[in-house]
Amino acid sequence: MRRRRQQKLAIRQVDV
C-alpha cells in the first residue's frame, strides 16, 4: 500500500 507512494516519490526524485 505504501510502496505505491514510495515509487511515485522515487520517480519524482529522478525527474529532478
C-alpha positions as CSV (number, residue, x, y, z in Angstrom):
1,M,0.0,0.0,0.0
2,R,2.8,2.5,0.9
3,R,5.0,1.0,-1.8
4,R,3.0,2.8,-4.5
5,R,3.5,6.2,-2.8
6,Q,7.3,5.5,-2.4
7,Q,7.5,4.6,-6.1
8,K,6.0,7.9,-7.1
9,L,8.4,9.7,-4.8
10,A,11.4,7.9,-6.4
11,I,10.2,8.8,-9.8
12,R,9.9,12.5,-8.8
13,Q,13.4,12.4,-7.3
14,V,14.8,11.0,-10.6
15,D,12.9,13.7,-12.6
16,V,14.7,16.5,-10.6
